[in-house]
């Protein structure tokens, strides 16, 4: 919850108590779509978590989870969209 809250720029207690808040829904939808793309590309939750926590050469060697936590989830989303479309690996 802490990592997600940090990525959303919200306090963990706020996200935990009001996850259905309208003000969070657009941002949460982006995270859900990224997770769904990863599941489609990788096949299961274990592989998704491994990918999120491993340095990715196409993301300048960064761990995707670190990018998301620093507020650069868009870079990860863009990369996933290219990969889903059959772009370079």
N, C-alpha and C positions, 0 to 999 in steps of 0.2 A: 504494500500500500504506500509505503514511503517513497519508493522509486516512481510510482505512477503519479503520486501527488506532486513530487518535485517536477516531473515532466509537464504536468498541467499548470504549474505555478500556483498551486493551492496548498493549504495546510492539510496534512494527513487526516486530521480529525474532521475537517470540513468534507473531504471526499468520502470518508468512512460513514459519516452520519447522513449525508445527502447525496448519494451516488446518482439518484434519479433527478437531481436538480437540472432544470432546463439550461442553465448557464454552463453545465459541464457536457451536455450531450453532443455537441459538434466535435469537441476535442476527443471525447470517448469513442465516437464513431470512427475517427481516424485510426485510433489504436486498434479497434476491433477489426477494421478492414485490413490493417497491416498483419494482424494475427491470422486472419482468415487466408490471406495471400501466402503467408509462411506455411500454414497447414497444407494448403494446396500444393505448394512447391516441394515441401519436405516430407509430408506424409503423417507426422505425428508430433504430439506435444514435446516429447523428449528431444527430438531433433530440432524443434523450434527453439527450445530453451538453450540447447547447445549452440545453435547458430547465433542467437542474441548475445551470448556471453563469450564468443570467440572473436579474435581479431579478424576482420574481413579486408583482404587486400583491395577490393574495389571501393572500400570506404576509407581509404588512406591508412589501412591497418588498424582502424578503430574498432572497438567492440560496439555493435549497434546499440546495446543497452546503455552504454556510456553516452553515446550521441543523444539518445532520447532523454536521458536524465539531465543533460546539459541544455535541453531545449531545442535540439536540432533533429527532432523526429521527422521533419520534412525531408531531410536528406535520406533517411532510411526508407520512408514511404516512396520517394522517387526512385530509389534503387530497386525496391521490390516491384514497382510498376514496370520498370524496364525488364527485369528478370521474368516477370509474369508474361510480358509481351514477347518473350523469346530473345531478348537482347543478349549482349555479350556477357560472359561470366568472368 
